[in-house]
Amino acid sequence: MAVIAPFHGVRYDPARVGDLRRVIAPPYDVISPAHQASLYERSPHNVIRLILAREPEPARSAAARLEEWMKSGVLAKDATPALYLYEQTFALPDGTMHRRTGVLGRLRLEPFSTGVVRPHEKTLSGPKAEQLALMRATGAQLSPIFGLYSRPGRPVRDVIGAPAAAPPAVDITDDTGERHRLWLITDPAAIARVVELLASETIVIADGHHRYETALNYSGEHGGRPSTVLAYLGNIAEEGIVILPTHRLVRGALAVGGAALEARLRESFAVEPLPAAPRPHGAVDVVLPDRRLRLRPLAAATARLSGLSPAIAGLDVALLHRALLEPLLGLRPTDLAFTHDDGEAIAEVAAGRASAAFLLNPPSLEEVRAVCMAGELMPEKSTYFFPKLASGLVFDLVGPPWI
């Protein structure tokens, strides 16, 4: 069973730091060096100085800064244990407005072998080592993981009830236009209803695989303490759970020219000039400097997916890698760059900064859940849940010197 519990969250004191927009940031793994520099300039208390410090020993620097901020009152622990209702209002690239609502709390750590918490993507060792060094130094969980559960007809606001109707403790709109609102849920009855809601659920990790595995490793180093991870949990059945596509860009030169590549593609795919119609499931669009094509798999392409489980073989990203990038072009994930915007991918090729772009649709929420429930893992960079959770709204102090 999935177990969530309230905790004494640690939050910025607006009286010390001013406008909270100046101190929040996206998760560390989507911040470019230029964005890191701009966040450093934004405020001497921006969370970037904890989650992605630029000093020579970043973990040690973050630990010293966290201790300083706690002592000076820049950060303060909430007096009453709480769950935190977190709502984001945001626009998609097509301009439509959406709202995503979930609850922040301490989720009990479970080895993946129990099936209570399930990953959906493969992870890399480098980020896990960096995150473990940071947690060892700070004794803190600085950014939540993002988990999904499925309870049709049970919106979390309705489950919480009256406390969710009160004015929020935090209400800010960031530079991208996303609105972040946070409520402290301290009512024991409301907390009990959320705990009961999740008790029978399987939690699918949407974002934060590295942070979850880091929490497991850190707990193992300390005899099973802490036994929880800071987690935001959203209902897959509610509006606002969005996955954007992750297109592939080839930065280096292709081994063959456009005409030769098209001829090679025709051996495995039905090929047509790129139409104006939306890209259907199972199709891949190819943008080259001299042509744009839409591909649909033929028997030769689908045969290259043999040996994969049905849950993986049905993914567009599996088709792209197993039937095109690897066998036809000899490309591996390390040879690629990524973008989530069709227009940006096309512009990169037009400007000569990429020799090719491969555009595909994102997996559906149902496909992500099916992969998890089958005990499988998607390739790296298969999903991009949007928007990202803000770092800096709530921290959890779980290890030495805080306990």
Secondary structure, 3 states (H helix, E strand, C coil): CCCEECECCEEECHHHHCCHHHCCECCHHHCCHHHHHHHHHHCCCCCHHHHCCCCCCHHHHHHHHHHHHHHHCCEEECCCCEEEEEEEEEECCCCCEEEEEEEEEEEECCCHHHCCEECCECCCHHHHHHHHHHHHHHCEECCCEEEEECCCCCCHHHHHCHHHHCCCCEEEECCCCCEEEEEEECCHHHHHHHHHHHCCCCEEEEECHHHHHHHHHHHHHCCCCCCEEEEEEEECCCCCCEEECCEEEECCCCCCCHHHHHHHHCCCEEEEECCCCCCCCCCEEEEECCEEEEEEECHHHHHCCCCCCHHHHCCHHHHHHHHHHHHHHCCCHHHEEEECCHHHHHHHHHCCCCCEEEECCCCCHHHHHHHHHCCCCECCCCCEEECCCCECCCEEECCCCCC
